[in-house]
Amino acid sequence: MKNDTSGGQAGSLGLGFWTTLIRAVFVIMLGLAMILSPDKSHTTLYKFMGMF
């Protein structure tokens, strides 16, 4: 008899993973924007910090 302890979610990623991934991509893009054009990106940084 096979003992399945995965809970039926083998291979599926949860909502927390996708939320964290999207936030991480947004942080990387914001960091690149601050490096490339620091005078225009400060308002976006403040808005992003407000989301946390």
C-alpha positions as CSV (number, residue, x, y, z in Angstrom):
1,M,0.0,0.0,0.0
2,K,1.4,3.4,-1.0
3,N,1.5,6.0,1.8
4,D,0.7,9.5,0.3
5,T,1.7,12.3,2.6
6,S,1.7,15.1,0.1
7,G,-1.9,16.2,0.9
8,G,-2.9,16.2,-2.7
9,Q,-0.8,19.2,-3.6
10,A,2.2,17.6,-5.2
11,G,3.6,19.9,-7.8
12,S,1.3,22.8,-7.2
13,L,2.6,26.1,-5.8
14,G,0.6,28.1,-3.4
15,L,-0.6,31.7,-3.5
16,G,2.1,32.8,-1.1
17,F,4.8,31.6,-3.5
18,W,3.3,33.6,-6.4
19,T,2.8,36.7,-4.3
20,T,6.4,36.6,-3.1
21,L,7.7,36.0,-6.6
22,I,5.7,39.0,-8.1
23,R,6.9,41.2,-5.2
24,A,10.5,40.1,-5.8
25,V,10.4,40.9,-9.5
26,F,8.8,44.3,-8.8
27,V,11.6,45.1,-6.3
28,I,14.3,44.1,-8.8
29,M,12.6,46.3,-11.5
30,L,12.3,49.2,-9.1
31,G,16.0,48.8,-8.1
32,L,17.1,48.9,-11.7
33,A,14.9,52.0,-12.3
34,M,16.5,53.8,-9.4
35,I,19.9,53.0,-10.8
36,L,19.1,54.1,-14.3
37,S,17.0,57.2,-13.5
38,P,17.1,58.1,-9.8
39,D,15.3,61.5,-10.2
40,K,12.1,59.9,-11.6
41,S,11.8,56.8,-9.4
42,H,11.5,58.2,-5.9
43,T,7.7,58.5,-6.1
44,T,7.4,54.9,-7.2
45,L,9.6,53.8,-4.3
46,Y,7.3,55.6,-1.8
47,K,4.2,54.0,-3.3
48,F,5.8,50.5,-3.2
49,M,6.9,51.0,0.4
50,G,3.3,51.9,1.2
51,M,2.1,48.6,-0.2
52,F,4.1,46.7,2.4
